[in-house]
Amino acid sequence: MNPKPFFWLLAATALLLASCDGQTKGNRLQADTIALSPCPRFSSDSAMLYINEQCQFGPRVTGSEASRLCGDFLMERFREFGASVEEQTGDVIIWDGTYVSARNIIARINPNNPDRILLCAHWDSRPWADNDENEANHHTPVLAANDGASGVAVMLEICRLLKDMPVKVGIDMICFDAEDMGTPEWVEDRSDASDTWCLGSKLWAERAQADGYKARYGILLDMVGGYGATFSRERISLQVAQPIVSRVWQLAGQLGYRQFFPLTDGGYITDDHINVNNAGVPCIDIIPYYREGPSSFGPTWHTINDTPHNIDTNVLDAVGQTLTQLIYNEY
């Protein structure tokens, strides 16, 4: 994702708000207690296993051999957990004009049901640790345990739970490639830098629009396992899908995770949810907001320290159980 704030509204904001209206009571934070339906227990230990498995391939930089091997592994895992899986490939142009082959992985639960919701995360690694405090590491690929693998791991665990305790609604889980290929920090001319991020989701959105893809709403998971992470309400999410934000944060509070989901607002973030919204699906971004430290995305963001050692299973549990409850509570 782009570290710079995003200060414009999507053209389709009003339409998107209308499309998800009614998921909560109006456009305010839902104050009423939500009746919680039975649902399975999310296992943060399993999610941690899936993070380690991804990282064992090394940095999954778009177009690399590690990316190919890990992509094959992810497809196998989703199939093992009962999903219908396909890959979506295409060439994307990165910041320096080079063409790179991107690979989105799409896992579907109940693929024949037109009533769908969308979960998504990026699975690629940043090619450069360009936010590392040591400049000697700036050209070293990031292992991306948190910034990539954590969101995918949460989806994998939810997919496993859905196999054992099915739901009727259709669920799409998309692993976006080429999210983190954006312009390196050392490039002097950064005038077009915001257009160099989230290339896999842009590819998906273009094809989703052409195919007439529909879903009730989407939830993007980005960096959902770092120590000290709290998830303030991302501001573009509030603008385009406020009822979904309200429901997620309300459920998190009821489940005892208010310390991880405070009722505070974060920043405007350039992330994959923008392209999902552009495709006509109101999508929110669950992304950390650190109020202190070198970056609002946390101390390991785009550094060589983004490793499994710096993942907190308590954070994984807060995000994973909240989303599990959301799915089983409504469907």
VOMAR-663128 format. One record per residue (C-alpha): x, y, z; residue in one letter. Coordinates in steps of 0.5 Angstrom, whole numbers, plus 500, padded with zeros to 3 digits. Layout:
# VOMAR-663128
X;Y;Z;A .
...
***
This chain:
# VOMAR-663128
500;500;500;M .
502;507;499;N .
505;511;505;P .
502;517;503;K .
495;519;505;P .
489;519;500;F .
485;525;500;F .
479;524;495;W .
473;521;494;L .
471;515;489;L .
466;517;484;A .
461;512;486;A .
461;513;493;T .
454;515;494;A .
452;509;490;L .
456;504;494;L .
453;507;500;L .
446;506;498;A .
448;499;496;S .
450;497;503;C .
445;501;506;D .
441;496;511;G .
447;492;513;Q .
446;496;520;T .
441;501;523;K .
443;507;518;G .
449;511;517;N .
451;511;525;R .
455;507;529;L .
451;501;531;Q .
450;502;538;A .
445;496;539;D .
448;489;541;T .
448;484;536;I .
445;477;537;A .
451;473;536;L .
450;466;532;S .
454;460;534;P .
460;460;530;C .
467;456;530;P .
473;458;534;R .
478;461;530;F .
485;458;531;S .
491;463;531;S .
495;458;532;D .
493;455;525;S .
494;462;522;A .
501;462;525;M .
502;456;521;L .
500;458;515;Y .
504;465;516;I .
510;460;517;N .
509;456;511;E .
508;462;506;Q .
515;465;509;C .
518;458;508;Q .
518;460;501;F .
522;466;502;G .
520;473;499;P .
514;472;495;R .
516;478;490;V .
511;478;484;T .
514;474;478;G .
519;470;482;S .
520;463;483;E .
518;463;490;A .
512;467;488;S .
510;461;483;R .
512;456;488;L .
508;459;494;C .
502;461;489;G .
501;453;488;D .
502;452;495;F .
496;457;497;L .
492;454;491;M .
493;447;494;E .
491;449;501;R .
484;453;499;F .
482;446;495;R .
484;442;501;E .
479;446;505;F .
474;445;500;G .
474;452;496;A .
473;452;488;S .
480;455;486;V .
482;459;480;E .
488;463;478;E .
488;470;474;Q .
494;472;471;T .
496;478;467;G .
502;483;465;D .
502;489;470;V .
507;495;469;I .
511;497;475;I .
514;504;477;W .
520;503;472;D .
516;501;466;G .
517;494;466;T .
512;489;465;Y .
511;483;470;V .
507;477;470;S .
502;478;476;A .
498;472;479;R .
491;473;483;N .
489;467;487;I .
481;466;487;I .
478;461;492;A .
470;461;492;R .
466;458;497;I .
459;456;494;N .
461;458;487;P .
454;457;485;N .
450;462;490;N .
450;469;487;P .
449;472;494;D .
456;473;495;R .
461;477;500;I .
468;478;499;L .
475;477;503;L .
481;479;500;C .
489;480;502;A .
495;481;498;H .
500;475;498;W .
506;478;495;D .
512;481;498;S .
515;488;498;R .
522;487;493;P .
525;492;497;W .
526;494;505;A .
526;501;503;D .
523;503;510;N .
529;500;514;D .
533;504;518;E .
539;501;515;N .
540;504;508;E .
544;497;507;A .
538;493;507;N .
534;498;502;H .
535;493;496;H .
533;487;500;T .
527;483;499;P .
522;483;505;V .
520;477;508;L .
513;479;509;A .
510;475;515;A .
505;481;517;N .
505;485;510;D .
502;480;506;G .
502;473;509;A .
498;475;515;S .
492;477;511;G .
492;471;507;V .
493;466;513;A .
487;469;516;V .
483;467;510;M .
486;460;510;L .
483;459;517;E .
476;462;516;I .
476;457;509;C .
478;451;514;R .
473;453;519;L .
467;453;513;L .
469;446;511;K .
467;444;517;D .
461;448;519;M .
458;450;512;P .
454;456;511;V .
450;458;505;K .
452;464;503;V .
457;465;497;G .
464;467;499;I .
470;469;495;D .
477;470;498;M .
482;473;493;I .
489;473;494;C .
492;480;490;F .
499;480;487;D .
503;486;486;A .
500;490;491;E .
507;492;494;D .
511;493;487;M .
510;501;488;G .
515;506;487;T .
521;505;492;P .
523;511;497;E .
530;512;494;W .
526;514;487;V .
527;522;487;E .
521;523;482;D .
515;521;486;R .
510;525;482;S .
506;519;480;D .
508;514;485;A .
501;513;488;S .
499;509;481;D .
504;504;482;T .
501;500;488;W .
496;495;488;C .
497;493;481;L .
494;486;482;G .
487;488;485;S .
487;493;479;K .
487;487;474;L .
482;484;478;W .
477;490;478;A .
478;491;471;E .
476;484;469;R .
470;484;475;A .
467;490;472;Q .
467;487;465;A .
464;480;468;D .
459;484;472;G .
461;481;478;Y .
457;483;484;K .
458;482;492;A .
454;485;498;R .
461;488;500;Y .
468;486;501;G .
473;486;507;I .
481;487;506;L .
486;485;511;L .
492;488;511;D .
498;487;516;M .
493;484;521;V .
498;480;525;G .
503;485;528;G .
505;487;535;Y .
502;493;538;G .
497;493;532;A .
490;497;533;T .
485;498;527;F .
482;505;527;S .
477;506;522;R .
480;507;515;E .
477;514;512;R .
476;511;505;I .
472;505;508;S .
468;510;512;L .
466;514;506;Q .
464;508;502;V .
462;503;506;A .
460;506;513;Q .
455;501;515;P .
460;495;514;I .
465;499;518;V .
460;500;524;S .
458;492;524;R .
465;490;524;V .
467;494;530;W .
461;493;533;Q .
462;485;533;L .
469;486;535;A .
467;490;541;G .
462;485;543;Q .
467;479;543;L .
472;483;547;G .
477;486;542;Y .
476;493;543;R .
483;494;545;Q .
485;492;538;F .
479;495;534;F .
478;502;538;P .
473;507;536;L .
477;512;533;T .
479;514;526;D .
485;513;522;G .
488;515;515;G .
486;515;508;Y .
490;509;505;I .
492;507;498;T .
490;500;498;D .
487;494;494;D .
480;496;497;H .
480;502;493;I .
480;498;486;N .
475;493;489;V .
470;499;490;N .
472;502;483;N .
469;495;481;A .
462;496;484;G .
463;492;491;V .
463;497;497;P .
470;494;501;C .
473;496;507;I .
480;496;509;D .
482;493;516;I .
489;496;517;I .
493;498;523;P .
494;505;525;Y .
500;506;530;Y .
500;513;533;R .
507;513;535;E .
513;510;532;G .
517;511;525;P .
511;509;521;S .
503;509;522;S .
504;502;519;F .
508;499;525;G .
515;498;526;P .
517;492;521;T .
513;495;515;W .
518;495;509;H .
524;493;513;T .
527;486;514;I .
524;485;521;N .
517;483;518;D .
518;476;520;T .
514;471;523;P .
518;472;530;H .
514;479;530;N .
507;476;529;I .
503;477;535;D .
497;471;535;T .
493;475;540;N .
492;480;534;V .
491;475;529;L .
485;472;534;D .
482;479;534;A .
481;480;527;V .
480;472;525;G .
475;471;530;Q .
471;478;529;T .
471;476;521;L .
469;469;523;T .
463;471;527;Q .
461;476;522;L .
460;471;517;I .
456;466;521;Y .
452;471;525;N .
449;474;518;E .
449;467;514;Y .
***
